[in-house]
Amino acid sequence: MDQLTPKQTQELRSILQSTKTKLEQQLLDAESATGVVILDQSTVGRVSRVDAMQQQSMAVSTRAKAQDTLRKVLQALLRMDKEDFGYCGQCYEPIQFNRLKVQPQASHCLKCQDQLDHI
């Protein structure tokens, strides 16, 4: 496997920056959806209350996933600054560009990630 070229690194940095911006906006937008569900019970039926609580639960889950992805994106950007980006955190071999293009926040090569997923 080859190291990333400067052009590939710049392309991945651009993808990460764009993802970071989108996730930050998504988290801001989701803030109101994850608050406490307050309903006027005199005008809203039981089904609507259950639906509102389910929507809130989904929003909380979506927010947690976005926060986790944002954390990984920020870590990838830090690795770029330290020039550790593009190398597997376990075997230290270069991560294939095609993998990084699909998941630029990846910190492990496919082989090591597969091993980690089966632990």
N, C-alpha and C positions, 0 to 999 in steps of 0.2 A: 504494500500500500504506500501511496505517496503522501507527502505533506501537502497541506493546502497551499495554493498559490495566493499571492496578495489579492488578486482579482476575486478569487473564490472567498477569501476571508472577508473582503469588503462586501460582497454580495450577501454573505451570511450575517454580517453586522447589520446591514440594512434590513434584512428580514427580522432580526431580533429587535431592532429599534422599533420597527413598525408593529410587531407583536406586543412589545412593551406598552406602546401608546394605546393600542386597542384594549389591552387588558386593564390598564389603569382607568380608561374611560368606562369600560364594562363594570368595574368595581364601584366607580362613582355612581353610575346609573342604578346599580343593584342595591345600593345602600338603603334606599327607601323601601324596597321590596322585602328586605330581610328584617324589618322592624316588627314590633309587637302588633299582632292582629287585633284591632279594636273595631268592633262592629256595633252598630245601633240595632240591638236585637228586636226592637219594635218594628223595624222596617225590613230586616233581612231574615230570611228563613234559615232553618237548620242546614239545608243542603248548601246554601251560599256560605255559611260559616265554615263548614267542612272544606269546601272548595277553596276558600281564602286561606285556610290553614295549610292545605296541601300545596297551594301555590307558594306560600311563604317557605315551607319546607324545601321545595324544589329550588327556590331562590337562594336559600342558605347553602344548599349543596353545590349549586352552580358557583356561588361566590367563593366557597372553600376551594373548589377546583381551580378557579381563576387565580386565587391567591397563590396556590401551589405552583401553577404554571408560571406566574409572574416571578416568583422566587427563583425558579429554575432559569428563567430568561435572564434575570439580573445576575445570577451566578455565572452564566455563560458569558455575559458581557464583561464581567470581572476577569474571567479566564482569558478573554481576548486581550484585555489590557495587560495581563501578566504574561501573555504569550504562551499560556498553557492550553489554549483553546484548540480543539481538534485532536486531542490525544485522550485515549481511554484512561479513566481514573483508576483502573484496576491493572491492566496489562501494559499500559503506557505506549501502546502501539497507536499509530494514526487512525482516526475514525474516518471511514469512507465519506467522501464529499456527498454522494447521493443520500446517505443516511442523514447527514447534517442538513442537507437541503430540505428534507422532509421534516426533520425534527432538530432544528439548530441548537436547541437547549440540551441535546443529548450529551451525557458526560461519559458514556461507555460505548464501546464498539458492540456490534450485534452479538458476538459470541459471549462476551462478558455480561451483557444485559440479559441475555437468555439464561445464563447461569444464575444471575441475581434474582430473576423472576421465578426460578424454581427452588429457591431456598425456603 
